[in-house]
Amino acid sequence: MSRNIITSMGRTLKACISLFKIRVAENLQYRAAAIANASISIFWGFLQIAMFTVFFTLGDAKGTDMTLPQAISYTWLAQTMLGFIGRLDIDSDLREKITSGNVALDLCRPLDLYAHWYAKTIANRVGGSVWRAALTLLVALIIPATYRLSAPSSALGFLLFTASICSAILLCTAFAMFISAVRVGLTWGEGPTFMFSLLGSVLSGVYLPLQLWPDFMQQALLLQPFAGLMDIPFRLYLGLIAPHEGFFGIGLQIFWTAVFVLAGRILLKQRVTTLIVQGG
């Protein structure tokens, strides 16, 4: 019995890895879309930098732990990584399958449905964002020094930042899968999924760094699941978290990833059990 389970898991893993490679290769071909998306990221980057410059120059920023150069670097990090860890909505391919009823085709595949969808989602996320991230990062490094992305605070901080970004991609995908599971079986619109996505985006720091929120909220903001998407990785890069505290932050990311994976699996299994496909 256990040998059959191990064999089945091995086949699923092999199939998901193959699917990941294929989807990434496909998405890397869309360079024109990447240039368009990078242009949007660069535009919003300069706009946010202008807003932060006004705030730190004319506003009351004495009570914040962040400086203007750190806010500028945070902005470029956010725009560079936006495609990887800033998209909290359902994958477009999965949304089409769910709304059209083609999800029934995936149910016929001899694969674990959750693992299949997870691999497809993370592949589209990574493959569709590489060129966008590269172009945005290039601009962030060659513009005048005043508006440029600064170097990481330390070598160890950069290593932890890299590990934290990988954890953030897994966490972001797990949350997107949870939203996908919520959407399966709903017949009255996208409202719940949009609300979940908006909440996650606000609490991740994509619109405003969490360090600029009120002091009495900082502890709760650090422990909530969405801090692991942008706040924790970027703090490690900027040196706002000591390296020894970075391991705790990465541990939080892994914990919340496991929570969303478990919740998504349970919910998806329940929804599929009661799913009714018209015409099927």
Backbone as CSV, one residue per row, in Angstrom:
resi,resn,N_x,N_y,N_z,CA_x,CA_y,CA_z,C_x,C_y,C_z
1,MET,0.837,-1.209,0.000,0.000,0.000,0.000,0.866,1.250,0.000
2,SER,1.853,1.273,0.908,2.726,2.442,1.008,3.560,2.608,-0.247
3,ARG,3.963,1.454,-0.867,4.751,1.536,-2.097,3.922,2.164,-3.222
4,ASN,2.640,1.818,-3.295,1.772,2.405,-4.315,1.604,3.901,-4.117
5,ILE,1.489,4.318,-2.852,1.357,5.745,-2.562,2.607,6.498,-2.977
6,ILE,3.777,5.931,-2.646,5.046,6.570,-3.003,5.201,6.644,-4.520
7,THR,4.818,5.557,-5.209,4.901,5.547,-6.672,3.992,6.607,-7.283
8,SER,2.768,6.721,-6.743,1.823,7.726,-7.237,2.335,9.140,-7.006
9,MET,2.908,9.384,-5.827,3.465,10.704,-5.531,4.634,11.016,-6.453
10,GLY,5.441,10.001,-6.748,6.573,10.212,-7.649,6.123,10.573,-9.053
11,ARG,5.080,9.895,-9.550,4.554,10.208,-10.868,3.970,11.612,-10.918
12,THR,3.240,11.975,-9.856,2.659,13.320,-9.799,3.744,14.387,-9.788
13,LEU,4.790,14.172,-8.988,5.882,15.134,-8.911,6.585,15.268,-10.253
14,LYS,6.854,14.145,-10.915,7.516,14.172,-12.212,6.674,14.901,-13.248
15,ALA,5.364,14.625,-13.240,4.465,15.295,-14.181,4.396,16.792,-13.919
16,CYS,4.356,17.187,-12.645,4.276,18.609,-12.295,5.559,19.342,-12.675
17,ILE,6.707,18.694,-12.511,7.974,19.315,-12.903,8.019,19.512,-14.419
18,SER,7.561,18.506,-15.163,7.515,18.627,-16.629,6.571,19.739,-17.054
19,LEU,5.403,19.795,-16.409,4.442,20.855,-16.717,5.025,22.222,-16.416
20,PHE,5.736,22.341,-15.296,6.356,23.612,-14.912,7.348,24.067,-15.983
21,LYS,8.201,23.165,-16.442,9.210,23.516,-17.446,8.549,23.969,-18.747
22,ILE,7.510,23.243,-19.166,6.833,23.573,-20.428,6.161,24.931,-20.350
23,ARG,5.450,25.188,-19.241,4.720,26.453,-19.101,5.679,27.637,-18.990
24,VAL,6.778,27.462,-18.284,7.764,28.538,-18.180,8.344,28.860,-19.550
25,ALA,8.700,27.823,-20.310,9.250,28.035,-21.652,8.252,28.749,-22.555
26,GLU,6.983,28.401,-22.446,5.957,29.059,-23.257,5.835,30.537,-22.899
27,ASN,5.801,30.829,-21.600,5.601,32.210,-21.166,6.806,33.102,-21.465
28,LEU,7.986,32.534,-21.540,9.181,33.328,-21.831,9.176,33.880,-23.253
29,GLN,8.303,33.359,-24.109,8.258,33.807,-25.500,7.525,35.131,-25.675
30,TYR,6.734,35.536,-24.679,5.905,36.734,-24.831,6.695,37.975,-24.406
31,ARG,7.658,38.371,-25.220,8.534,39.497,-24.874,7.827,40.840,-25.033
32,ALA,6.950,40.968,-26.020,6.238,42.237,-26.228,5.372,42.561,-25.018
33,ALA,4.676,41.557,-24.499,3.866,41.762,-23.298,4.742,42.123,-22.115
34,ALA,5.929,41.517,-22.046,6.849,41.823,-20.953,7.312,43.277,-21.002
35,ILE,7.591,43.771,-22.213,8.021,45.165,-22.357,6.893,46.113,-21.931
36,ALA,5.663,45.787,-22.319,4.520,46.620,-21.929,4.344,46.618,-20.407
37,ASN,4.422,45.444,-19.804,4.270,45.366,-18.348,5.413,46.064,-17.619
38,ALA,6.626,45.935,-18.154,7.766,46.610,-17.542,7.602,48.129,-17.624
39,SER,7.068,48.625,-18.735,6.834,50.069,-18.870,5.866,50.563,-17.807
40,ILE,4.824,49.772,-17.527,3.871,50.147,-16.477,4.555,50.160,-15.117
41,SER,5.373,49.131,-14.843,6.076,49.054,-13.559,7.022,50.244,-13.373
42,ILE,7.722,50.604,-14.427,8.664,51.723,-14.343,7.920,53.038,-14.117
43,PHE,6.811,53.223,-14.830,6.014,54.433,-14.651,5.523,54.553,-13.212
44,TRP,4.924,53.469,-12.678,4.422,53.504,-11.312,5.562,53.636,-10.307
45,GLY,6.723,53.100,-10.647,7.872,53.254,-9.764,8.253,54.710,-9.590
46,PHE,8.365,55.444,-10.703,8.700,56.865,-10.623,7.595,57.654,-9.914
47,LEU,6.349,57.275,-10.147,5.239,57.968,-9.491,5.290,57.772,-7.974
48,GLN,5.534,56.552,-7.527,5.629,56.295,-6.092,6.835,56.984,-5.472
49,ILE,7.944,57.012,-6.206,9.130,57.702,-5.703,8.844,59.188,-5.497
50,ALA,8.112,59.788,-6.432,7.736,61.196,-6.288,6.872,61.399,-5.036
51,MET,5.938,60.486,-4.790,5.078,60.595,-3.614,5.892,60.440,-2.330
52,PHE,6.806,59.473,-2.298,7.636,59.274,-1.109,8.564,60.471,-0.876
53,THR,9.061,61.060,-1.959,9.935,62.232,-1.814,9.193,63.387,-1.168
54,VAL,7.959,63.602,-1.593,7.139,64.657,-0.985,6.867,64.341,0.485
55,PHE,6.547,63.091,0.777,6.219,62.702,2.151,7.414,62.871,3.084
56,PHE,8.579,62.368,2.675,9.750,62.430,3.548,10.344,63.841,3.618
57,THR,10.092,64.672,2.602,10.639,66.025,2.597,9.745,67.006,3.343
58,LEU,8.436,66.909,3.099,7.516,67.886,3.673,6.655,67.321,4.792
59,GLY,6.549,66.010,4.884,5.699,65.388,5.894,6.450,65.101,7.179
60,ASP,5.742,64.475,8.113,6.322,64.104,9.408,6.712,62.636,9.361
61,ALA,7.967,62.373,9.011,8.448,60.994,8.895,9.414,60.624,10.006
62,LYS,9.428,61.412,11.092,10.388,61.167,12.165,10.106,59.873,12.919
63,GLY,8.859,59.471,12.986,8.522,58.281,13.759,8.646,56.981,12.994
64,THR,9.076,57.044,11.732,9.179,55.833,10.927,10.593,55.273,10.989
65,ASP,10.709,53.964,10.775,12.017,53.307,10.759,12.653,53.349,9.377
66,MET,11.943,53.885,8.406,12.402,53.868,7.024,12.866,55.251,6.590
67,THR,13.956,55.309,5.834,14.457,56.556,5.276,14.008,56.682,3.820
68,LEU,14.205,57.861,3.246,13.811,58.062,1.854,14.569,57.136,0.901
69,PRO,15.903,56.996,1.005,16.590,56.045,0.115,16.065,54.614,0.257
70,GLN,15.709,54.218,1.486,15.144,52.885,1.677,13.767,52.771,1.046
71,ALA,12.970,53.837,1.133,11.647,53.832,0.506,11.777,53.739,-1.011
72,ILE,12.777,54.428,-1.573,12.997,54.350,-3.020,13.402,52.938,-3.423
73,SER,14.303,52.334,-2.659,14.718,50.958,-2.960,13.553,49.991,-2.794
74,TYR,12.736,50.213,-1.771,11.543,49.383,-1.562,10.631,49.457,-2.785
75,THR,10.470,50.662,-3.329,9.612,50.841,-4.496,10.107,50.035,-5.680
76,TRP,11.420,50.091,-5.941,11.949,49.360,-7.087,11.907,47.853,-6.856
77,LEU,12.127,47.424,-5.632,12.002,45.994,-5.333,10.572,45.523,-5.563
78,ALA,9.614,46.334,-5.122,8.204,45.965,-5.290,7.830,45.884,-6.766
79,GLN,8.267,46.859,-7.551,7.928,46.851,-8.975,8.643,45.729,-9.725
80,THR,9.859,45.398,-9.300,10.604,44.313,-9.941,9.969,42.964,-9.655
81,MET,9.550,42.760,-8.409,9.018,41.468,-7.978,7.492,41.379,-8.088
82,LEU,6.869,42.401,-8.643,5.408,42.458,-8.652,4.786,41.250,-9.340
83,GLY,5.342,40.836,-10.456,4.777,39.704,-11.184,4.923,38.389,-10.448
84,PHE,5.988,38.272,-9.648,6.231,37.032,-8.919,5.375,36.921,-7.657
85,ILE,5.326,38.004,-6.878,4.718,37.920,-5.543,3.644,38.974,-5.310
86,GLY,3.292,39.746,-6.336,2.290,40.787,-6.156,0.939,40.453,-6.757
87,ARG,0.884,39.379,-7.543,-0.373,38.979,-8.187,-1.073,37.956,-7.301
88,LEU,-2.130,38.399,-6.630,-2.829,37.539,-5.684,-4.161,37.041,-6.228
89,ASP,-4.386,37.222,-7.519,-5.643,36.769,-8.110,-5.484,35.352,-8.661
90,ILE,-6.571,34.818,-9.163,-6.564,33.483,-9.740,-5.809,33.500,-11.062
91,ASP,-5.064,32.452,-11.319,-4.381,32.325,-12.599,-5.405,32.400,-13.727
92,SER,-5.074,33.112,-14.802,-6.035,33.345,-15.886,-6.486,32.043,-16.539
93,ASP,-5.575,31.082,-16.684,-5.959,29.800,-17.282,-6.956,29.056,-16.400
94,LEU,-6.716,29.083,-15.096,-7.622,28.392,-14.175,-8.976,29.091,-14.122
95,ARG,-8.979,30.429,-14.180,-10.247,31.155,-14.165,-11.100,30.772,-15.377
96,GLU,-10.451,30.654,-16.527,-11.191,30.271,-17.736,-11.753,28.860,-17.598
97,LYS,-10.982,27.958,-17.038,-11.454,26.585,-16.852,-12.634,26.535,-15.886
98,ILE,-12.529,27.305,-14.803,-13.577,27.274,-13.780,-14.878,27.874,-14.311
99,THR,-14.775,29.013,-14.992,-15.978,29.696,-15.458,-16.624,28.996,-16.652
100,SER,-15.823,28.330,-17.477,-16.360,27.672,-18.671,-16.797,26.239,-18.416
101,GLY,-16.368,25.673,-17.287,-16.702,24.281,-17.003,-15.660,23.298,-17.494
102,ASN,-14.579,23.808,-18.120,-13.527,22.923,-18.611,-12.703,22.296,-17.495
103,VAL,-13.007,22.670,-16.258,-12.334,22.045,-15.125,-12.586,20.543,-15.122
104,ALA,-13.667,20.116,-15.752,-13.975,18.683,-15.820,-12.880,17.920,-16.555
105,LEU,-12.217,18.559,-17.520,-11.133,17.899,-18.248,-9.966,17.596,-17.319
106,ASP,-9.663,18.532,-16.410,-8.574,18.302,-15.464,-8.916,17.210,-14.465
107,LEU,-10.195,17.061,-14.160,-10.608,16.015,-13.229,-10.403,14.626,-13.827
108,CYS,-10.332,14.555,-15.155,-10.135,13.267,-15.819,-8.655,12.885,-15.907
109,ARG,-7.779,13.814,-15.622,-6.350,13.515,-15.718,-5.918,12.652,-14.526
110,PRO,-4.995,11.718,-14.747,-4.522,10.866,-13.643,-3.481,11.582,-12.777
111,LEU,-3.809,12.780,-12.340,-2.907,13.593,-11.532,-3.662,14.158,-10.343
112,ASP,-2.915,14.461,-9.300,-3.508,15.166,-8.174,-3.911,16.557,-8.644
113,LEU,-5.185,16.916,-8.518,-5.694,18.166,-9.081,-4.998,19.374,-8.465
114,TYR,-4.833,19.374,-7.156,-4.214,20.527,-6.494,-2.773,20.690,-6.965
115,ALA,-2.005,19.592,-6.998,-0.612,19.674,-7.431,-0.513,20.136,-8.882
116,HIS,-1.431,19.651,-9.725,-1.462,20.051,-11.128,-1.687,21.551,-11.256
117,TRP,-2.677,22.058,-10.569,-2.987,23.489,-10.633,-1.885,24.333,-9.998
118,TYR,-1.318,23.839,-8.921,-0.249,24.596,-8.244,0.946,24.747,-9.191
119,ALA,1.353,23.662,-9.839,2.481,23.712,-10.767,2.192,24.660,-11.932
120,LYS,0.968,24.610,-12.460,0.609,25.487,-13.574,0.608,26.956,-13.137
121,THR,0.079,27.216,-11.954,0.016,28.592,-11.457,1.397,29.173,-11.233
122,ILE,2.262,28.426,-10.575,3.599,28.953,-10.277,4.432,29.074,-11.556
123,ALA,4.199,28.190,-12.530,4.920,28.282,-13.794,4.514,29.536,-14.565
124,ASN,3.208,29.807,-14.641,2.740,31.024,-15.309,3.234,32.270,-14.586
125,ARG,3.299,32.196,-13.266,3.759,33.342,-12.477,5.235,33.630,-12.735
126,VAL,6.057,32.574,-12.724,7.502,32.748,-12.911,7.835,33.054,-14.362
127,GLY,7.332,32.215,-15.281,7.663,32.401,-16.689,7.160,33.708,-17.267
128,GLY,6.010,34.171,-16.770,5.442,35.409,-17.295,6.019,36.670,-16.691
129,SER,6.926,36.525,-15.734,7.430,37.701,-15.017,8.930,37.910,-15.155
130,VAL,9.638,36.959,-15.731,11.098,37.058,-15.793,11.542,38.271,-16.587
131,TRP,11.017,38.425,-17.819,11.432,39.555,-18.655,10.993,40.884,-18.060
132,ARG,9.795,40.915,-17.501,9.305,42.146,-16.866,10.224,42.548,-15.720
133,ALA,10.594,41.583,-14.887,11.464,41.870,-13.749,12.849,42.316,-14.211
134,ALA,13.378,41.657,-15.240,14.716,42.000,-15.725,14.770,43.424,-16.267
135,LEU,13.780,43.815,-17.054,13.765,45.164,-17.633,13.571,46.228,-16.561
136,THR,12.673,45.961,-15.602,12.454,46.922,-14.525,13.697,47.070,-13.667
137,LEU,14.359,45.951,-13.364,15.579,45.993,-12.553,16.685,46.742,-13.288
138,LEU,16.779,46.557,-14.594,17.809,47.255,-15.373,17.638,48.761,-15.256
139,VAL,16.419,49.242,-15.408,16.152,50.679,-15.287,16.454,51.155,-13.872
140,ALA,16.073,50.352,-12.868,16.288,50.738,-11.471,17.768,50.858,-11.130
141,LEU,18.632,50.192,-11.902,20.071,50.211,-11.603,20.847,51.258,-12.404
142,ILE,20.264,51.780,-13.486,21.027,52.705,-14.345,20.547,54.144,-14.252
143,ILE,19.443,54.392,-13.559,18.961,55.762,-13.414,19.867,56.529,-12.452
144,PRO,19.759,57.867,-12.370,20.606,58.640,-11.458,20.578,58.113,-10.033
145,ALA,21.683,58.302,-9.331,21.887,57.694,-8.012,20.799,58.066,-7.017
146,THR,20.262,59.268,-7.127,19.241,59.716,-6.182,18.001,58.835,-6.222
147,TYR,17.691,58.306,-7.386,16.473,57.513,-7.567,16.773,56.041,-7.824
148,ARG,18.000,55.627,-7.624,18.440,54.286,-7.984,18.176,53.281,-6.859
149,LEU,18.039,52.025,-7.248,17.953,50.938,-6.276,19.301,50.786,-5.594
150,SER,19.318,50.879,-4.272,20.565,50.776,-3.537,21.011,49.326,-3.402
151,ALA,22.275,49.137,-3.048,22.811,47.793,-2.849,22.225,47.191,-1.573
152,PRO,22.192,45.862,-1.456,21.681,45.242,-0.222,22.530,45.638,0.980
153,SER,21.927,45.580,2.156,22.592,46.047,3.373,23.815,45.208,3.723
154,SER,23.790,43.920,3.409,24.909,43.030,3.706,24.813,41.799,2.825
155,ALA,25.914,41.052,2.752,25.916,39.829,1.946,24.965,38.790,2.541
156,LEU,24.987,38.641,3.873,24.090,37.696,4.523,22.635,38.116,4.349
157,GLY,22.393,39.423,4.451,21.036,39.919,4.244,20.540,39.626,2.840
158,PHE,21.446,39.717,1.849,21.042,39.426,0.469,20.754,37.940,0.288
159,LEU,21.532,37.079,0.912,21.271,35.635,0.828,19.922,35.294,1.459
160,LEU,19.648,35.889,2.619,18.354,35.653,3.268,17.223,36.253,2.440
161,PHE,17.485,37.399,1.805,16.491,38.000,0.913,16.153,37.063,-0.240
162,THR,17.170,36.439,-0.829,16.949,35.506,-1.928,16.114,34.310,-1.479
163,ALA,16.473,33.758,-0.309,15.701,32.629,0.227,14.273,33.053,0.546
164,SER,14.120,34.261,1.062,12.797,34.757,1.427,11.933,35.010,0.187
165,ILE,12.550,35.460,-0.907,11.807,35.670,-2.151,11.278,34.335,-2.677
166,CYS,12.104,33.296,-2.618,11.645,31.963,-3.054,10.476,31.496,-2.191
167,SER,10.576,31.723,-0.878,9.477,31.359,0.018,8.240,32.190,-0.282
168,ALA,8.446,33.468,-0.629,7.315,34.346,-0.931,6.577,33.888,-2.184
169,ILE,7.305,33.392,-3.192,6.660,32.895,-4.405,5.797,31.681,-4.082
170,LEU,6.305,30.794,-3.236,5.521,29.627,-2.831,4.292,30.047,-2.031
171,LEU,4.465,31.040,-1.153,3.349,31.535,-0.339,2.302,32.203,-1.210
172,CYS,2.743,33.033,-2.152,1.816,33.734,-3.040,1.015,32.746,-3.886
173,THR,1.691,31.706,-4.379,1.005,30.690,-5.177,0.019,29.905,-4.327
174,ALA,0.408,29.586,-3.093,-0.504,28.859,-2.199,-1.756,29.672,-1.911
175,PHE,-1.591,30.991,-1.730,-2.757,31.843,-1.495,-3.624,31.936,-2.746
176,ALA,-2.984,32.044,-3.929,-3.748,32.069,-5.181,-4.515,30.771,-5.368
177,MET,-3.943,29.653,-4.954,-4.644,28.372,-5.042,-5.817,28.323,-4.076
178,PHE,-5.653,28.929,-2.896,-6.764,28.990,-1.949,-7.926,29.783,-2.548
179,ILE,-7.618,30.904,-3.196,-8.659,31.698,-3.844,-9.304,30.906,-4.985
180,SER,-8.492,30.149,-5.720,-9.026,29.322,-6.804,-10.011,28.294,-6.261
181,ALA,-9.664,27.711,-5.114,-10.567,26.741,-4.494,-11.859,27.405,-4.050
182,VAL,-11.770,28.635,-3.570,-12.974,29.382,-3.193,-13.856,29.620,-4.412
183,ARG,-13.222,29.902,-5.548,-13.980,30.237,-6.767,-14.679,29.028,-7.371
184,VAL,-14.112,27.836,-7.204,-14.724,26.637,-7.785,-16.120,26.437,-7.202
185,GLY,-17.092,26.316,-8.059,-18.460,26.065,-7.617,-19.285,27.315,-7.390
186,LEU,-18.657,28.491,-7.350,-19.427,29.725,-7.183,-20.118,30.078,-8.493
187,THR,-21.358,30.439,-8.404,-22.126,30.789,-9.603,-22.613,32.229,-9.589
188,TRP,-22.173,33.011,-8.607,-22.699,34.368,-8.487,-21.596,35.426,-8.538
189,GLY,-20.518,35.145,-9.305,-19.561,36.193,-9.589,-18.227,36.044,-8.886
190,GLU,-17.375,37.074,-9.111,-15.999,37.070,-8.625,-15.806,37.871,-7.344
191,GLY,-16.907,38.331,-6.731,-16.796,39.205,-5.569,-15.903,38.699,-4.463
192,PRO,-16.118,37.481,-3.954,-15.281,36.985,-2.850,-13.796,36.916,-3.196
193,THR,-13.492,36.468,-4.420,-12.083,36.346,-4.789,-11.417,37.710,-4.916
194,PHE,-12.138,38.697,-5.446,-11.579,40.045,-5.548,-11.337,40.646,-4.166
195,MET,-12.226,40.391,-3.230,-12.060,40.912,-1.872,-10.843,40.292,-1.204
196,PHE,-10.661,38.976,-1.374,-9.484,38.305,-0.822,-8.209,38.878,-1.436
197,SER,-8.205,39.072,-2.748,-7.018,39.597,-3.439,-6.687,41.009,-2.979
198,LEU,-7.709,41.852,-2.841,-7.494,43.226,-2.409,-6.949,43.274,-0.991
199,LEU,-7.528,42.461,-0.103,-7.056,42.413,1.275,-5.596,41.984,1.343
200,GLY,-5.255,40.945,0.587,-3.879,40.473,0.581,-2.912,41.503,0.031
201,SER,-3.312,42.219,-1.018,-2.439,43.233,-1.612,-2.161,44.369,-0.637
202,VAL,-3.197,44.824,0.058,-3.027,45.923,1.015,-2.110,45.499,2.158
203,LEU,-2.327,44.297,2.683,-1.564,43.839,3.851,-0.186,43.306,3.496
204,SER,0.108,43.175,2.215,1.444,42.719,1.817,2.432,43.869,1.720
205,GLY,1.917,45.100,1.608,2.790,46.258,1.475,3.020,46.683,0.048
206,VAL,2.230,46.179,-0.891,2.440,46.527,-2.286,2.065,47.985,-2.558
207,TYR,1.080,48.520,-1.844,0.663,49.907,-2.027,1.405,50.865,-1.089
208,LEU,1.640,50.415,0.135,2.326,51.236,1.136,3.149,50.319,2.025
209,PRO,4.454,50.576,2.173,5.271,49.730,3.055,4.666,49.631,4.450
210,LEU,4.680,48.441,5.011,4.064,48.246,6.322,4.792,49.019,7.417
211,GLN,6.060,49.371,7.191,6.797,50.157,8.176,6.214,51.545,8.364
212,LEU,5.453,52.028,7.372,4.863,53.360,7.453,3.472,53.339,8.071
213,TRP,2.991,52.167,8.466,1.723,52.061,9.180,1.937,52.458,10.637
214,PRO,0.872,52.710,11.406,1.026,53.117,12.817,1.829,52.114,13.633
215,ASP,2.554,52.626,14.617,3.440,51.788,15.439,2.696,50.689,16.177
216,PHE,1.477,50.974,16.667,0.765,49.979,17.457,0.311,48.785,16.625
217,MET,0.411,48.889,15.296,-0.002,47.803,14.414,1.171,46.960,13.924
218,GLN,2.403,47.371,14.222,3.559,46.741,13.613,3.693,45.255,13.947
219,GLN,3.484,44.884,15.207,3.632,43.489,15.603,2.612,42.600,14.894
220,ALA,1.359,43.057,14.872,0.309,42.289,14.212,0.557,42.208,12.710
221,LEU,1.043,43.293,12.111,1.308,43.302,10.679,2.427,42.333,10.311
222,LEU,3.412,42.193,11.187,4.520,41.289,10.902,4.096,39.826,10.963
223,LEU,3.164,39.513,11.868,2.762,38.120,12.076,1.682,37.658,11.097
224,GLN,0.949,38.587,10.490,-0.122,38.184,9.568,0.487,37.591,8.297
225,PRO,-0.252,36.716,7.606,0.341,35.927,6.510,0.877,36.733,5.345
226,PHE,0.294,37.884,5.034,0.665,38.596,3.816,1.952,39.401,3.961
227,ALA,2.448,39.550,5.186,3.744,40.215,5.371,4.859,39.420,4.708
228,GLY,4.660,38.112,4.570,5.675,37.269,3.949,5.810,37.444,2.453
229,LEU,4.911,38.200,1.832,4.978,38.392,0.390,5.996,39.454,0.001
230,MET,5.934,40.621,0.624,6.854,41.709,0.286,7.579,42.272,1.499
231,ASP,6.866,42.448,2.599,7.431,43.144,3.748,8.674,42.448,4.292
232,ILE,8.575,41.163,4.580,9.706,40.435,5.167,10.897,40.356,4.212
233,PRO,10.711,39.955,2.941,11.875,39.920,2.037,12.548,41.278,1.864
234,PHE,11.756,42.330,1.723,12.338,43.645,1.473,13.023,44.205,2.717
235,ARG,12.508,43.887,3.896,13.197,44.305,5.121,14.572,43.663,5.219
236,LEU,14.670,42.414,4.794,15.971,41.737,4.807,16.946,42.405,3.845
237,TYR,16.468,42.790,2.679,17.324,43.462,1.691,17.793,44.816,2.204
238,LEU,16.874,45.558,2.822,17.183,46.922,3.265,17.876,46.970,4.619
239,GLY,17.965,45.840,5.296,18.606,45.824,6.615,17.701,46.268,7.736
240,LEU,16.391,46.315,7.502,15.440,46.705,8.534,15.132,45.556,9.487
241,ILE,15.550,44.354,9.121,15.496,43.192,10.002,16.913,42.648,10.133
242,ALA,17.363,42.407,11.350,18.684,41.829,11.552,18.719,40.426,10.948
243,PRO,19.889,40.012,10.432,19.968,38.684,9.806,19.478,37.547,10.692
244,HIS,19.768,37.610,12.004,19.334,36.515,12.875,17.819,36.501,13.038
245,GLU,17.164,37.647,12.828,15.701,37.683,12.861,15.098,37.253,11.526
246,GLY,15.931,37.226,10.492,15.441,36.827,9.177,14.988,35.383,9.136
247,PHE,15.644,34.521,9.902,15.244,33.112,9.937,13.841,32.970,10.507
248,PHE,13.499,33.806,11.477,12.142,33.791,12.025,11.141,34.231,10.960
249,GLY,11.505,35.245,10.183,10.619,35.724,9.124,10.392,34.664,8.059
250,ILE,11.461,33.976,7.648,11.316,32.913,6.651,10.492,31.760,7.229
251,GLY,10.670,31.492,8.521,9.848,30.473,9.169,8.373,30.828,9.131
252,LEU,8.056,32.117,9.313,6.660,32.556,9.202,6.124,32.324,7.793
253,GLN,6.947,32.617,6.796,6.514,32.393,5.415,6.188,30.920,5.168
254,ILE,7.061,30.037,5.646,6.842,28.601,5.455,5.587,28.154,6.201
255,PHE,5.388,28.677,7.406,4.208,28.309,8.197,2.924,28.701,7.468
256,TRP,2.847,29.953,6.986,1.620,30.394,6.327,1.426,29.715,4.978
257,THR,2.525,29.346,4.310,2.401,28.577,3.072,1.741,27.232,3.352
258,ALA,2.202,26.563,4.413,1.609,25.271,4.783,0.134,25.427,5.136
259,VAL,-0.217,26.527,5.831,-1.613,26.763,6.205,-2.485,26.920,4.964
260,PHE,-2.035,27.737,4.002,-2.838,27.966,2.795,-2.898,26.718,1.914
261,VAL,-1.810,25.952,1.857,-1.831,24.717,1.078,-2.838,23.742,1.676
262,LEU,-2.797,23.577,2.993,-3.733,22.658,3.653,-5.176,23.115,3.475
263,ALA,-5.419,24.418,3.712,-6.779,24.950,3.558,-7.252,24.847,2.115
264,GLY,-6.362,25.136,1.169,-6.733,25.051,-0.239,-7.040,23.626,-0.673
265,ARG,-6.247,22.688,-0.204,-6.481,21.283,-0.543,-7.832,20.804,-0.010
266,ILE,-8.097,21.096,1.252,-9.352,20.649,1.867,-10.548,21.276,1.157
267,LEU,-10.467,22.583,0.916,-11.582,23.274,0.277,-11.787,22.804,-1.158
268,LEU,-10.690,22.607,-1.903,-10.810,22.157,-3.293,-11.418,20.761,-3.354
269,LYS,-11.022,19.909,-2.445,-11.578,18.549,-2.423,-13.074,18.582,-2.150
270,GLN,-13.490,19.448,-1.218,-14.918,19.570,-0.915,-15.687,20.122,-2.103
271,ARG,-15.131,21.157,-2.758,-15.837,21.776,-3.882,-15.950,20.815,-5.069
272,VAL,-14.882,20.064,-5.344,-14.903,19.136,-6.470,-15.896,18.007,-6.226
273,THR,-16.018,17.594,-4.964,-16.947,16.508,-4.634,-18.382,16.879,-4.958
274,THR,-18.729,18.153,-4.760,-20.109,18.610,-4.986,-20.263,19.406,-6.273
275,LEU,-19.211,19.407,-7.120,-19.233,20.214,-8.335,-20.201,19.630,-9.372
276,ILE,-20.996,20.510,-9.969,-21.909,20.132,-11.035,-21.481,20.863,-12.308
277,VAL,-21.133,20.100,-13.333,-20.711,20.671,-14.614,-21.871,20.539,-15.601
278,GLN,-22.325,21.648,-16.150,-23.463,21.609,-17.079,-23.064,20.843,-18.342
279,GLY,-23.949,19.944,-18.699,-23.697,19.135,-19.881,-22.921,17.870,-19.586
280,GLY,-22.442,17.719,-18.298,-21.640,16.558,-17.971,-22.368,15.619,-17.062
